Amino acid sequence: MEKQKILVVDDDPDILDVLEITLSQENYEILKALDGEEALEIIKSKNLDLVLLDYNMPKKDGRQVCQEVKKDLLLSHLPVIMLTGKGEISDKIHGLDAGADDYIVKPFEPKELLARIRMVLRRTSRDLEANPLTRLPGNVSILKEVSSRIDKKKPFAVCYIDLDKFKAFNDKYGFERGDQVIKETARILMRNTKKLGSSDVFIGHIGGDDFVVITTPNIVDNLCQEIISDFDEAAPSFYNEDDRKKGYILAHDRKGQEQKVALITVSIGVVTSEARNIEHVAQVGEIGAELKAYAKSIEKSNYVKDQRKAVS
């Protein structure tokens, strides 16, 4: 059985040594970093199972590192346990607010640390193996699939799929109706991948209204066009008759001002290995986030495919 990989991050080499000795009792594979920037380089290049992260560090502190990890679509599943100094309550609060899954106070009791690590790893494995709403593979499986495609060095395309104006819909119609929209989106993805007849397709559900489809470059354009066509056809049925006829709903912006919000659309950012050499998962996530943001800036359902060549 493959060892679970844990990255320990602390600017004190003595603490790193203590952590390594403690964790070796459980047969974990240990990676080490002395500051936040080094930690992020390892996190983005290695397939880790957990990060044990000191709060106070040079270059980037634990809170900054945790925030960067949790905002990355393909890394947000990675569990982080924050190490804080004794009595530093504000550090614990800031760490949890940044997305840390747990914290432990230094100096720590080795048995407690190991117990907390086992608990977080069990919880992560259970919660993220499949999305409970759609039963599609979750973040762990998505990450492994992208890594596998990169390792095989065969052409691939990763589609990041996101619903536009979904929050306004949820606010008006409620979470139950919102869940129905998410389920129907999953059905549209599955139906169209099946229709195109490719066996080399993976569909994952990152969470909420975010999905990933991994396929081959030769069918990705047709697939995106079919998904958009089917979604736009289905979207009016999500609304009641009055809103459907108007073509919009009334919602409040962050300042509390009422505004007209058009019907839900779908945006797709497509990362392919055709024009550039992709060597690790972090590249896919970074390019995908940029493309999806651009696609969402267009006021209709659309897809944007990356065709730029990497600068050598």
Secondary structure as a PSIPRED ss2 file (coil, helix, strand):
# PSIPRED VFORMAT (PSIPRED V4.0)

   1 M C   1.000  0.000  0.000
   2 E C   1.000  0.000  0.000
   3 K C   1.000  0.000  0.000
   4 Q C   1.000  0.000  0.000
   5 K E   0.000  0.000  1.000
   6 I E   0.000  0.000  1.000
   7 L E   0.000  0.000  1.000
   8 V E   0.000  0.000  1.000
   9 V E   0.000  0.000  1.000
  10 D C   1.000  0.000  0.000
  11 D C   1.000  0.000  0.000
  12 D C   1.000  0.000  0.000
  13 P H   0.000  1.000  0.000
  14 D H   0.000  1.000  0.000
  15 I H   0.000  1.000  0.000
  16 L H   0.000  1.000  0.000
  17 D H   0.000  1.000  0.000
  18 V H   0.000  1.000  0.000
  19 L H   0.000  1.000  0.000
  20 E H   0.000  1.000  0.000
  21 I H   0.000  1.000  0.000
  22 T H   0.000  1.000  0.000
  23 L H   0.000  1.000  0.000
  24 S H   0.000  1.000  0.000
  25 Q C   1.000  0.000  0.000
  26 E C   1.000  0.000  0.000
  27 N C   1.000  0.000  0.000
  28 Y C   1.000  0.000  0.000
  29 E E   0.000  0.000  1.000
  30 I E   0.000  0.000  1.000
  31 L E   0.000  0.000  1.000
  32 K E   0.000  0.000  1.000
  33 A E   0.000  0.000  1.000
  34 L C   1.000  0.000  0.000
  35 D C   1.000  0.000  0.000
  36 G H   0.000  1.000  0.000
  37 E H   0.000  1.000  0.000
  38 E H   0.000  1.000  0.000
  39 A H   0.000  1.000  0.000
  40 L H   0.000  1.000  0.000
  41 E H   0.000  1.000  0.000
  42 I H   0.000  1.000  0.000
  43 I H   0.000  1.000  0.000
  44 K H   0.000  1.000  0.000
  45 S H   0.000  1.000  0.000
  46 K C   1.000  0.000  0.000
  47 N C   1.000  0.000  0.000
  48 L C   1.000  0.000  0.000
  49 D C   1.000  0.000  0.000
  50 L E   0.000  0.000  1.000
  51 V E   0.000  0.000  1.000
  52 L E   0.000  0.000  1.000
  53 L E   0.000  0.000  1.000
  54 D E   0.000  0.000  1.000
  55 Y C   1.000  0.000  0.000
  56 N C   1.000  0.000  0.000
  57 M C   1.000  0.000  0.000
  58 P C   1.000  0.000  0.000
  59 K C   1.000  0.000  0.000
  60 K C   1.000  0.000  0.000
  61 D C   1.000  0.000  0.000
  62 G H   0.000  1.000  0.000
  63 R H   0.000  1.000  0.000
  64 Q H   0.000  1.000  0.000
  65 V H   0.000  1.000  0.000
  66 C H   0.000  1.000  0.000
  67 Q H   0.000  1.000  0.000
  68 E H   0.000  1.000  0.000
  69 V H   0.000  1.000  0.000
  70 K H   0.000  1.000  0.000
  71 K H   0.000  1.000  0.000
  72 D C   1.000  0.000  0.000
  73 L C   1.000  0.000  0.000
  74 L C   1.000  0.000  0.000
  75 L C   1.000  0.000  0.000
  76 S C   1.000  0.000  0.000
  77 H C   1.000  0.000  0.000
  78 L C   1.000  0.000  0.000
  79 P C   1.000  0.000  0.000
  80 V E   0.000  0.000  1.000
  81 I E   0.000  0.000  1.000
  82 M E   0.000  0.000  1.000
  83 L E   0.000  0.000  1.000
  84 T E   0.000  0.000  1.000
  85 G E   0.000  0.000  1.000
  86 K C   1.000  0.000  0.000
  87 G C   1.000  0.000  0.000
  88 E C   1.000  0.000  0.000
  89 I H   0.000  1.000  0.000
  90 S H   0.000  1.000  0.000
  91 D H   0.000  1.000  0.000
  92 K H   0.000  1.000  0.000
  93 I H   0.000  1.000  0.000
  94 H H   0.000  1.000  0.000
  95 G H   0.000  1.000  0.000
  96 L H   0.000  1.000  0.000
  97 D H   0.000  1.000  0.000
  98 A C   1.000  0.000  0.000
  99 G C   1.000  0.000  0.000
 100 A C   1.000  0.000  0.000
 101 D C   1.000  0.000  0.000
 102 D E   0.000  0.000  1.000
 103 Y E   0.000  0.000  1.000
 104 I E   0.000  0.000  1.000
 105 V E   0.000  0.000  1.000
 106 K E   0.000  0.000  1.000
 107 P C   1.000  0.000  0.000
 108 F C   1.000  0.000  0.000
 109 E C   1.000  0.000  0.000
 110 P H   0.000  1.000  0.000
 111 K H   0.000  1.000  0.000
 112 E H   0.000  1.000  0.000
 113 L H   0.000  1.000  0.000
 114 L H   0.000  1.000  0.000
 115 A H   0.000  1.000  0.000
 116 R H   0.000  1.000  0.000
 117 I H   0.000  1.000  0.000
 118 R H   0.000  1.000  0.000
 119 M H   0.000  1.000  0.000
 120 V H   0.000  1.000  0.000
 121 L H   0.000  1.000  0.000
 122 R H   0.000  1.000  0.000
 123 R H   0.000  1.000  0.000
 124 T H   0.000  1.000  0.000
 125 S H   0.000  1.000  0.000
 126 R H   0.000  1.000  0.000
 127 D H   0.000  1.000  0.000
 128 L H   0.000  1.000  0.000
 129 E C   1.000  0.000  0.000
 130 A E   0.000  0.000  1.000
 131 N C   1.000  0.000  0.000
 132 P C   1.000  0.000  0.000
 133 L C   1.000  0.000  0.000
 134 T C   1.000  0.000  0.000
 135 R C   1.000  0.000  0.000
 136 L C   1.000  0.000  0.000
 137 P E   0.000  0.000  1.000
 138 G C   1.000  0.000  0.000
 139 N H   0.000  1.000  0.000
 140 V H   0.000  1.000  0.000
 141 S H   0.000  1.000  0.000
 142 I H   0.000  1.000  0.000
 143 L H   0.000  1.000  0.000
 144 K H   0.000  1.000  0.000
 145 E H   0.000  1.000  0.000
 146 V H   0.000  1.000  0.000
 147 S H   0.000  1.000  0.000
 148 S H   0.000  1.000  0.000
 149 R H   0.000  1.000  0.000
 150 I H   0.000  1.000  0.000
 151 D H   0.000  1.000  0.000
 152 K H   0.000  1.000  0.000
 153 K C   1.000  0.000  0.000
 154 K C   1.000  0.000  0.000
 155 P C   1.000  0.000  0.000
 156 F C   1.000  0.000  0.000
 157 A E   0.000  0.000  1.000
 158 V E   0.000  0.000  1.000
 159 C E   0.000  0.000  1.000
 160 Y E   0.000  0.000  1.000
 161 I E   0.000  0.000  1.000
 162 D E   0.000  0.000  1.000
 163 L E   0.000  0.000  1.000
 164 D E   0.000  0.000  1.000
 165 K C   1.000  0.000  0.000
 166 F H   0.000  1.000  0.000
 167 K H   0.000  1.000  0.000
 168 A H   0.000  1.000  0.000
 169 F H   0.000  1.000  0.000
 170 N H   0.000  1.000  0.000
 171 D H   0.000  1.000  0.000
 172 K H   0.000  1.000  0.000
 173 Y H   0.000  1.000  0.000
 174 G C   1.000  0.000  0.000
 175 F H   0.000  1.000  0.000
 176 E H   0.000  1.000  0.000
 177 R H   0.000  1.000  0.000
 178 G H   0.000  1.000  0.000
 179 D H   0.000  1.000  0.000
 180 Q H   0.000  1.000  0.000
 181 V H   0.000  1.000  0.000
 182 I H   0.000  1.000  0.000
 183 K H   0.000  1.000  0.000
 184 E H   0.000  1.000  0.000
 185 T H   0.000  1.000  0.000
 186 A H   0.000  1.000  0.000
 187 R H   0.000  1.000  0.000
 188 I H   0.000  1.000  0.000
 189 L H   0.000  1.000  0.000
 190 M H   0.000  1.000  0.000
 191 R H   0.000  1.000  0.000
 192 N H   0.000  1.000  0.000
 193 T H   0.000  1.000  0.000
 194 K H   0.000  1.000  0.000
 195 K H   0.000  1.000  0.000
 196 L C   1.000  0.000  0.000
 197 G C   1.000  0.000  0.000
 198 S C   1.000  0.000  0.000
 199 S C   1.000  0.000  0.000
 200 D C   1.000  0.000  0.000
 201 V C   1.000  0.000  0.000
 202 F E   0.000  0.000  1.000
 203 I E   0.000  0.000  1.000
 204 G E   0.000  0.000  1.000
 205 H E   0.000  0.000  1.000
 206 I E   0.000  0.000  1.000
 207 G E   0.000  0.000  1.000
 208 G C   1.000  0.000  0.000
 209 D C   1.000  0.000  0.000
 210 D E   0.000  0.000  1.000
 211 F E   0.000  0.000  1.000
 212 V E   0.000  0.000  1.000
 213 V E   0.000  0.000  1.000
 214 I E   0.000  0.000  1.000
 215 T E   0.000  0.000  1.000
 216 T C   1.000  0.000  0.000
 217 P H   0.000  1.000  0.000
 218 N H   0.000  1.000  0.000
 219 I H   0.000  1.000  0.000
 220 V H   0.000  1.000  0.000
 221 D H   0.000  1.000  0.000
 222 N H   0.000  1.000  0.000
 223 L H   0.000  1.000  0.000
 224 C H   0.000  1.000  0.000
 225 Q H   0.000  1.000  0.000
 226 E H   0.000  1.000  0.000
 227 I H   0.000  1.000  0.000
 228 I H   0.000  1.000  0.000
 229 S H   0.000  1.000  0.000
 230 D H   0.000  1.000  0.000
 231 F H   0.000  1.000  0.000
 232 D H   0.000  1.000  0.000
 233 E H   0.000  1.000  0.000
 234 A H   0.000  1.000  0.000
 235 A H   0.000  1.000  0.000
 236 P H   0.000  1.000  0.000
 237 S H   0.000  1.000  0.000
 238 F H   0.000  1.000  0.000
 239 Y C   1.000  0.000  0.000
 240 N C   1.000  0.000  0.000
 241 E H   0.000  1.000  0.000
 242 D H   0.000  1.000  0.000
 243 D H   0.000  1.000  0.000
 244 R H   0.000  1.000  0.000
 245 K H   0.000  1.000  0.000
 246 K H   0.000  1.000  0.000
 247 G C   1.000  0.000  0.000
 248 Y E   0.000  0.000  1.000
 249 I E   0.000  0.000  1.000
 250 L E   0.000  0.000  1.000
 251 A E   0.000  0.000  1.000
 252 H E   0.000  0.000  1.000
 253 D C   1.000  0.000  0.000
 254 R C   1.000  0.000  0.000
 255 K C   1.000  0.000  0.000
 256 G C   1.000  0.000  0.000
 257 Q C   1.000  0.000  0.000
 258 E E   0.000  0.000  1.000
 259 Q E   0.000  0.000  1.000
 260 K E   0.000  0.000  1.000
 261 V E   0.000  0.000  1.000
 262 A E   0.000  0.000  1.000
 263 L C   1.000  0.000  0.000
 264 I C   1.000  0.000  0.000
 265 T E   0.000  0.000  1.000
 266 V E   0.000  0.000  1.000
 267 S E   0.000  0.000  1.000
 268 I E   0.000  0.000  1.000
 269 G E   0.000  0.000  1.000
 270 V E   0.000  0.000  1.000
 271 V E   0.000  0.000  1.000
 272 T E   0.000  0.000  1.000
 273 S C   1.000  0.000  0.000
 274 E C   1.000  0.000  0.000
 275 A C   1.000  0.000  0.000
 276 R C   1.000  0.000  0.000
 277 N C   1.000  0.000  0.000
 278 I C   1.000  0.000  0.000
 279 E C   1.000  0.000  0.000
 280 H C   1.000  0.000  0.000
 281 V H   0.000  1.000  0.000
 282 A H   0.000  1.000  0.000
 283 Q H   0.000  1.000  0.000
 284 V H   0.000  1.000  0.000
 285 G H   0.000  1.000  0.000
 286 E H   0.000  1.000  0.000
 287 I H   0.000  1.000  0.000
 288 G H   0.000  1.000  0.000
 289 A H   0.000  1.000  0.000
 290 E H   0.000  1.000  0.000
 291 L H   0.000  1.000  0.000
 292 K H   0.000  1.000  0.000
 293 A H   0.000  1.000  0.000
 294 Y H   0.000  1.000  0.000
 295 A H   0.000  1.000  0.000
 296 K H   0.000  1.000  0.000
 297 S C   1.000  0.000  0.000
 298 I C   1.000  0.000  0.000
 299 E C   1.000  0.000  0.000
 300 K C   1.000  0.000  0.000
 301 S C   1.000  0.000  0.000
 302 N E   0.000  0.000  1.000
 303 Y E   0.000  0.000  1.000
 304 V E   0.000  0.000  1.000
 305 K E   0.000  0.000  1.000
 306 D C   1.000  0.000  0.000
 307 Q C   1.000  0.000  0.000
 308 R C   1.000  0.000  0.000
 309 K C   1.000  0.000  0.000
 310 A C   1.000  0.000  0.000
 311 V C   1.000  0.000  0.000
 312 S C   1.000  0.000  0.000
